[in-house]
Amino acid sequence: MISSWDKYRFNWRLLWILIVCYVPGLLAIAYLSDKVFGSFTISYVAFGVWIFSILVLWIRAIFFTCPRCGQSFFSRGWTSNGFARECFHCGLPKWAEPDRSTIQK
């Protein structure tokens, strides 16, 4: 079974891969689109999908729910901190597995 922290780590890694590969990836897609189809339409679609994917992964990472209390780990109300070391609500340390008796369903 995959833990919540493994999903969180996967989302952040995929997000950074998409960000780092953005410019070279789109340049390659634009080049291939121009050579194969003679148009940049495919690269415009790829640009939109790429940006949308980055946005979705960023939102999923920022609004990660705490494995213990089930509330947002990095934010409370209007206050948020993406670098928080513990849950804003229950104080669970980042990367710690919660006790099985305290998990909210």
Backbone hydrogen bonds in HBPLUS format (Angstrom, degrees):
<---DONOR---> <-ACCEPTOR-->    atom                        ^
c    i                          cat <-CA-CA->   ^        H-A-AA   ^      H-
h    n   atom  resd res      DA  || num        DHA   H-A  angle D-A-AA Bond
n    s   type  num  typ     dist DA aas  dist angle  dist       angle   num
A0007-LYS N   A0003-SER O   3.21 MM   4  6.61 154.0  2.28 147.1 153.4     1
A0008-TYR N   A0004-SER O   2.95 MM   4  6.23 156.6  2.01 147.2 154.2     2
A0009-ARG N   A0005-TRP O   2.87 MM   4  6.01 164.9  1.89 148.5 152.3     3
A0010-PHE N   A0006-ASP O   2.92 MM   4  6.06 157.3  1.97 144.4 150.9     4
A0011-ASN N   A0007-LYS O   2.93 MM   4  6.17 162.1  1.96 150.3 154.7     5
A0012-TRP N   A0008-TYR O   3.04 MM   4  6.36 163.1  2.07 154.6 158.4     6
A0013-ARG N   A0009-ARG O   2.95 MM   4  6.14 162.5  1.98 151.4 156.6     7
A0014-LEU N   A0010-PHE O   2.90 MM   4  6.05 166.7  1.92 154.8 158.7     8
A0015-LEU N   A0011-ASN O   2.90 MM   4  6.00 154.1  1.97 144.6 152.6     9
A0016-TRP N   A0012-TRP O   2.98 MM   4  6.22 162.5  2.01 150.6 154.0    10
A0017-ILE N   A0013-ARG O   2.94 MM   4  6.17 151.7  2.03 147.5 155.8    11
A0018-LEU N   A0014-LEU O   2.96 MM   4  6.19 162.3  1.99 150.8 154.9    12
A0019-ILE N   A0015-LEU O   2.98 MM   4  6.25 152.2  2.06 147.0 155.2    13
A0020-VAL N   A0016-TRP O   2.90 MM   4  5.99 170.1  1.91 150.3 153.0    14
A0021-CYS N   A0017-ILE O   2.94 MM   4  5.94 157.4  1.99 148.5 154.9    15
A0022-TYR N   A0019-ILE O   3.32 MM   3  5.18 160.1  2.37  99.9 105.4    16
A0025-GLY N   A0021-CYS O   2.80 MM   4  5.47 148.7  1.89 143.1 153.4    17
A0026-LEU N   A0022-TYR O   2.93 MM   4  6.03 164.8  1.95 152.3 156.4    18
A0027-LEU N   A0023-VAL O   2.94 MM   4  6.07 155.7  2.00 152.3 159.4    19
A0028-ALA N   A0024-PRO O   2.99 MM   4  6.14 156.6  2.05 143.6 149.7    20
A0029-ILE N   A0025-GLY O   2.91 MM   4  6.16 159.3  1.95 147.9 154.1    21
A0030-ALA N   A0026-LEU O   2.81 MM   4  5.91 159.3  1.86 145.1 151.1    22
A0031-TYR N   A0027-LEU O   2.93 MM   4  6.07 158.9  1.97 145.5 151.3    23
A0032-LEU N   A0028-ALA O   2.94 MM   4  6.13 171.6  1.95 153.1 155.4    24
A0033-SER N   A0029-ILE O   2.79 MM   4  5.85 157.0  1.84 147.2 154.7    25
A0034-ASP N   A0030-ALA O   2.95 MM   4  6.06 156.7  2.01 145.0 150.7    26
A0035-LYS N   A0031-TYR O   2.96 MM   4  6.21 161.3  1.99 151.5 156.8    27
A0036-VAL N   A0032-LEU O   2.82 MM   4  5.83 165.8  1.84 153.8 157.8    28
A0037-PHE N   A0033-SER O   2.92 MM   4  5.48 149.4  2.02 134.5 144.0    29
A0038-GLY N   A0034-ASP O   2.91 MM   4  4.30 128.1  2.19 108.0 119.8    30
A0043-SER N   A0040-PHE O   3.02 MM   3  5.25 119.3  2.41 101.6 116.6    31
A0044-TYR N   A0040-PHE O   3.12 MM   4  6.53 143.5  2.26 149.7 160.3    32
A0044-TYR N   A0041-THR O   3.13 MM   3  5.16 124.8  2.45  95.8 109.7    33
A0045-VAL N   A0041-THR O   3.14 MM   4  6.49 158.1  2.19 152.0 157.1    34
A0046-ALA N   A0042-ILE O   2.87 MM   4  6.12 160.0  1.91 149.2 155.5    35
A0047-PHE N   A0043-SER O   2.87 MM   4  5.97 150.3  1.95 139.1 146.9    36
A0048-GLY N   A0044-TYR O   3.12 MM   4  6.40 160.7  2.15 146.7 150.4    37
A0049-VAL N   A0045-VAL O   2.96 MM   4  6.24 165.8  1.98 156.9 160.6    38
A0050-TRP N   A0046-ALA O   2.85 MM   4  5.89 160.2  1.89 149.0 155.0    39
A0051-ILE N   A0047-PHE O   3.00 MM   4  6.17 168.0  2.02 153.4 156.1    40
A0052-PHE N   A0048-GLY O   2.95 MM   4  6.05 162.3  1.98 147.6 153.2    41
A0053-SER N   A0049-VAL O   2.90 MM   4  6.04 155.7  1.96 146.8 153.3    42
A0054-ILE N   A0050-TRP O   2.99 MM   4  6.27 157.8  2.04 149.1 155.0    43
A0055-LEU N   A0051-ILE O   2.94 MM   4  6.17 161.2  1.98 151.7 156.8    44
A0056-VAL N   A0052-PHE O   2.94 MM   4  6.17 162.8  1.97 152.6 156.7    45
A0057-LEU N   A0053-SER O   3.00 MM   4  6.15 169.2  2.01 152.4 155.4    46
A0058-TRP N   A0054-ILE O   2.94 MM   4  6.04 155.1  2.00 147.6 154.9    47
A0059-ILE N   A0055-LEU O   2.98 MM   4  6.18 163.5  2.01 151.5 155.5    48
A0060-ARG N   A0056-VAL O   2.95 MM   4  6.17 160.6  1.99 150.3 155.9    49
A0061-ALA N   A0057-LEU O   2.98 MM   4  6.13 149.6  2.07 142.5 150.4    50
A0062-ILE N   A0058-TRP O   2.92 MM   4  6.11 165.0  1.94 154.6 158.6    51
A0063-PHE N   A0059-ILE O   2.95 MM   4  5.94 161.9  1.98 150.8 155.6    52
A0073-PHE N   A0064-PHE O   2.88 MM   9  5.91 174.2  1.88 162.5 164.4    53
A0066-CYS N   A0071-GLN O   2.73 MM   5  5.57 169.6  1.74 164.4 163.1    54
A0070-GLY N   A0066-CYS O   2.97 MM   4  4.86 140.5  2.13 125.7 136.1    55
A0104-GLN N   A0068-ARG O   3.02 MM  36  6.08 142.2  2.16 144.2 155.5    56
A0088-PHE N   A0073-PHE O   3.21 MM  15  5.88 151.3  2.29 135.4 143.3    57
A0081-ASN N   A0074-PHE O   2.84 MM   7  5.43 158.3  1.89 161.5 169.0    58
A0076-ARG N   A0079-THR O   2.76 MM   3  5.33 161.2  1.80 157.9 164.0    59
A0079-THR N   A0076-ARG O   3.02 MM   3  5.33 148.7  2.12 137.9 134.1    60
A0084-ALA N   A0081-ASN O   3.14 MM   3  5.42 160.9  2.18 119.1 118.4    61
A0094-LYS N   A0085-ARG O   2.71 MM   9  5.16 159.1  1.76 142.9 138.1    62
A0087-CYS N   A0092-LEU O   2.92 MM   5  5.17 150.7  2.01 133.1 141.2    63
A0091-GLY N   A0087-CYS O   3.21 MM   4  4.59 138.0  2.39 112.4 121.7    64
A0096-ALA N   A0093-PRO O   3.11 MM   3  5.51 161.2  2.15 130.4 132.6    65
A0102-THR N   A0099-ASP O   3.17 MM   3  5.52 151.7  2.25 108.5 116.3    66
